[in-house]
Structure formats: structure tokens, C-alpha cells
Amino acid sequence: MKFTFKQFIVPNFWKKLAFMLPAVILMGVFVSILVEIGWGTDPASFMNLNIAAALNWGLGNTEVLVYGLMFIFTFIFGPDRIGFGTLANMILIGYVVDLCQWIWEKTGFHAFMLSVGFAGKLGIFALALLLFVIVAAIYMNAQMGVAPYDAMPNIISSWMPKVPFFIVRIIFDLSAVLIGVIVGKVSSAGLQGSVVGSIAMSVLLGPVITLVGKPLKKLLEPKERAAQDA
């Protein structure tokens, strides 16, 4: 398929935008909390955090660079996957994380996370992870385009129809974690975040997001679904 600006205007545009945009912003908020805890983040954030530390950049600028390169791949091989959600994810999440980290420092949340006990940290981690998965599912199922990071495994999977998509996605996520580890090990800034936690999320996030996304599709596309059922 060729890219066309018409694909930005999807059915139920304003309704989907009202779900997608806050979801992307909240993804940045919850990633920032996961960063504060230090037990691991989603694979893309783990990779980008280590690249950002190596470059001595903020996460926002780093994600624009990394996702910009991935965007070129998406534009060439999967232009139909581009939409407002693509740009929102590329631009907003990293800068929201940077802003939240500044807020956490100024408000004392950063110091609190350093002093809180294991039980408190575990509770905050579980809640932040759950909410991250929910808003990520909302963003993905709004069908307003996906981030280049999410588009790439979909494109690669379409080239290998005999391989289940979840296998391709897990390998792709683990590759992102590996890149993060390599960059962290060779960088003077050191490794950022937990490798174990990020590997666990590589395996679990995809299936959980798919599970959460099923009822969201019914909410976001009731008319289209009813027409298909008829």
C-alpha cells in the first residue's frame, strides 16, 4: 500500500483520538514511574534509556532519533500503519518521561522511591505496570497508527506467515533488550534499568495487551463490529 494523508482520518476519529492521546501521555507517566523503581521497563524504553544515557541526551530527543530511523523502515515497507498515533508515540512519550522525572525530583517522589521498602516498591511497581498495560492497549486498539517500534515486528511477521506473530514479537523485543544491554555495557554511563525485569516484560506484555485489547475493540468500534457481525 502507498502512503496517503487520508489514512490519518479514521472512522470515529474524534472518539478514538480522545482515547489515544491521553493513553499515550499516560504511557509516558507510567514508564517514568517504572524508571524510578528500577526493576525494568518495556523493552523499547529499556533500549532507549540506555541509548539516551550513552549519548547523554534526554529520553525525548533519543526516542525521536531512534523512532525516526524506524519510521523510515515503516514508511517504506508498511506505510498503511502510519497515523496520528504513530506521531504521538514518537514525539510525546519520551518527553513526558523527561518532564515527569523532573517533577518527581522536585516533588520528592524520587527521594521517596529511594527510601521506600520492598513491599511498598512492589505495590507501586505492580500498579504502574498494570496501568501501563491498560493504556498501551487503549493506544494500540484505537487504530490510529502505531509507533514504528510496534509496526516493525508486524511488517516482519507479514514476511514470514508460517511463524506465529507472538514469536516474532518476543524475538523483536528481546533484540531491543539486547541492544540496550550492549549499549549500557560499552557506555561509561553504565547499564540503565533491570535486564531481568525488561526480559520478563518482553515475554508478558504482548499477550496481556492483546487480552486487555479485546473488550476495548468493542468499545471503540461498536458500529463497525455490528456491521461485520451482520
N, C-alpha and C positions, 0 to 999 in steps of 0.2 A: 504493500500500500504506500501511496505517496502522502507526504505531509500536507495538510491543509488547515488553515486557521479556523475553518468551520467546525473542526473536531473539538475545539475549546468550548463550544456551546452545546452542551449535552442536554438530553431531556431532564426535566425537573431541575434546571440549572441552579436557581436560587436556593432551593431546598437542599440540594447536595452541597452547594458552597457553604451554607450555614452549618452543615455538619463537618465538612472537610477542613475549613480554615481553622476553627477553634481546635480541632483534633490535632492538626499539625503543630500548632503553638503549644498545646499541652504535651505533645510528644517531647518537645524540647525541654519543658519544665520537668517532666519525669526523668528524662535522661540526665539532667543536671543533678537530680537527687541521687540517682544511681551512681553518678560520678563521685558525689560527696561520700557515699557509703564505701565505695572502692571494691565492691565484690564482683564487679563485672557489669558490662552493658551489652546492648545488642551488638552483633558483630561489626556492623558498619560504623557505629560510634567508636567502638574499640579501635578499629583500624585508623579512623580519622583523628582520634585523640592522640595516638602515638605519632602520626604524621605531623600533627599540629605541634606537639612538644619538640619533635626533631627540628622543625622549621622555626620554632619559637614564634609561632603565629597563634591567633585566636582560632577557636574551632569554626567560627563562622566563615572566615576567609579560607580556611583549609577545605571546608566542605564545598564551597563554591568552586575551588580549583579541582578537587577530586571528582565531584559530580559533574563538573563542566566537561572533563575528559570523557567520563562515562556517557554524558549526554550526546557527544559526537557519535559514539558507537550506537546509541539508541536511535538517533536521528537517521543514521544510515540503514540500520537493519530492522528497526521496529518503530517507525515514526507514528504509527497509529496509537502507541502507548503514551504519547505526549499530550499533556493538557495542563490546566491550571494547577492541578495537584502536583505535577512534576516540578513546576517552578516554585511553588510554595515550599515543597520539601527541600529543594536545593538551596533556597535562599534563607528560609526562616529558622529551621531547627537549630543550626549551628549558632546563629546569632542569639537565639532565645537562650540557649545553654550558656553562652558567654554572659548575657545580661543576668541570668539567674545566679550564676556563680558570683558575680559582683554583688547582687542583692543578698545572697547567703552570707557573704563575708561581712557586709555592712550591718546586717540584722542579727548576727550572732549564731545563725543556723550552722555555719561551717564549724565554729568552735563547739557547738552542741554536739554535732556528729562525731567530733574527735573524742568527746568525753563520755558519750552515751554507752551504756553497757551492751553486751551481746544480744540480750533479749529485745531491748529497745531498737537496736540496729536491725535485727531480724524482722521485727514487725514493720518498720518503715520500709525496709527492702521489699518485703512481700507485697505491701500495699502499693508502693511505687511501681513495681513490676506488673502487678495486676492491672493498674490503671493505664500503664504504658501499652499493654497488650490490647486493652479495650479501645483506646483512642487510635492505636495503629490500625486496628481492624476497621474502625469507622473511616479513617482516611483512605485505606485501600479499597473498601467496598463502596465508597462514594462514586467510584468510577469516573473521576475527573483527571485521569492520568496518574501515573505512578513515578516515583523517583527513579532516576537512571539506575541506581543500585538495585532496585526491585525489578526493573524492566530487563536487565541483562540476563538473569537466570531464566526468565520467561522466554526470551529470544533464543538462548542457548538450548533450552528444553525443546523448542519447536524444531530445532535442527536434529534432535535425537528422539523421535517419537516413541521408540521402544523402551526408553529409560523413563521411569516414573518421575514426575516433576519434583516430588519431595526429595528424591535422591539428588537431583541436580541442585536444588536449593540448599540442601545441607552441605554439599561439597563446596558450593559457591561461598556460603557463609563461613565455613571452616577455612577457606582460602583467604578470606578477609581477615580472620583472626591470625592466620599465619603471617600475613603481610604486616599486621600490627606488631606481632612478636619480633619479627626480623628487624623492623624499623626501630622498635624500642630497644633491642639488644645492641644495635650498632650506634644508636644515638647517645650523646652524652647526657641527655635528659633522663635516660632510663625508661624502663617499661611502665606504661600508664595503665592502671586497672588490673583486674584479675583475669588471667588466662582461663582458669578453670570455670569461672562464672560465665565468661563470654562463650566458651565452648558449649556449656550446658544450654545457654540461650540459643546457640546455633541449631541445636537439635530440637528444642522445645517450642520456640517462638512460632515457627511456621504452622505446625499443626494446631496450636492453641488459637492463633489469629484466624485460621480457617474455621475453627469451631465457633468462635465468637461472631464471625462474619455472617454465618448463615441466617440468624434472625435479623441482622441489620439489613441484609439484602431485601427482605420482605418489607421492612420499614421504608427504605429509600426508593424502592421500585415497585410499589403496590400495583400500579396501573399496567406496567409492562409485564409483570408476573401474571396478573389476571388474564391479560391478552394471550400469553403463552399457554396458560392452563386451558383456555377456551379452545 
